[in-house]
Structure formats: C-alpha cells, structure tokens
Amino acid sequence: MNSSGEETELSISKGLSAYVRTRLQLVSIETHEALAHFQGKLAPILIALVCATSVYFLILLALVSWLGKFLATLTDNPLVGWELAAILFAILHLLTILAMKKAITSKPKNPLFEYSKAELERDREWLQKNKPKKTNS
C-alpha cells in the first residue's frame, strides 16, 4: 500500500462491486427458478379460473331465476320478477366492488420493507464509518 491509500480504496471498490455482482446473480438465478415454477402452474391456474368463473355465473343465474320466480309469486306487478332480482344482485356486486376498492387503496398499517430499509441504513452507516481517509502526502 502506498502512502495515499489508493490501494485500500481500490480493494473496497472491488469488494463492493463483487458483492453487488454476486447479489445480482443470485436474484437472477432465483427469478429464473420462480418463473420456471410459475410457468408449470400457469395452465392449471387458468383452467381453474375459467371453471370457477363459469360456476359462479351459473349459480348467480340460478339465484336470479329463483328469486325472480319468488318475487313474481308475491305480486301481480309485471315489473317484479327476474329483472328485479338481477338488479338486486347487481347492487350487491357494486357494493362489494366499492368495499374491495376501499380495502385495496387503504394504506398499510405498518411500514413496508422496514427490515430491508433498516439493513440498508446500517450498511450506509458502516460505509460512512469505514470510509478510507485521503491523505495529502
């Protein structure tokens, strides 16, 4: 090492670049593994989603029909029937959408990534504390 401390600065920058490069390689490997795993599950997930949606709509249609027939037996009004049942279910779905929108847009109670932020702050403090001093020789 010479008196200016350049060798120390080079070793710190080399170590830091090796650390970052290694972390990026690890993230890349894990991302590829997760993607391969997800691709194997994508077709069954889509098929299950289509089937679940179909079942939901068939049950909804049956409920609208039954409720419409029930409402029609209560009154002689031609406007009361499956149409009113469909409107009631539509209102129920709209209320559900509004409740879900509120849940989605609400801010989290606890701050996100608090452990990662704390770790980065500790790293930043360590780097500042162990920063090599330049000498004017």
C-alpha positions, 0 to 999 in steps of 0.5 A: 500500500502506498502512502495515499491509500489508493490501494485500500480504496481500490480493494473496497471498490472491488469488494463492493462491486463483487458483492453487488455482482454476486447479489445480482446473480443470485436474484437472477438465478432465483427469478429464473427458478420462480418463473420456471415454477410459475410457468408449470402452474400457469395452465392449471391456474387458468383452467381453474379460473375459467371453471370457477368463473363459469360456476359462479355465473351459473349459480348467480343465474340460478339465484336470479331465476329463483328469486325472480320466480319468488318475487313474481309469486308475491305480486301481480306487478309485471315489473317484479320478477327476474329483472328485479332480482338481477338488479338486486344482485347487481347492487350487491356486486357494486357494493362489494366492488366499492368495499374491495376498492376501499380495502385495496387503496387503504394504506398499510398499517405498518411500514413496508420493507422496514427490515430491508430499509433498516439493513440498508441504513446500517450498511450506509452507516458502516460505509460512512464509518469505514470510509478510507481517509485521503491523505495529502502526502 
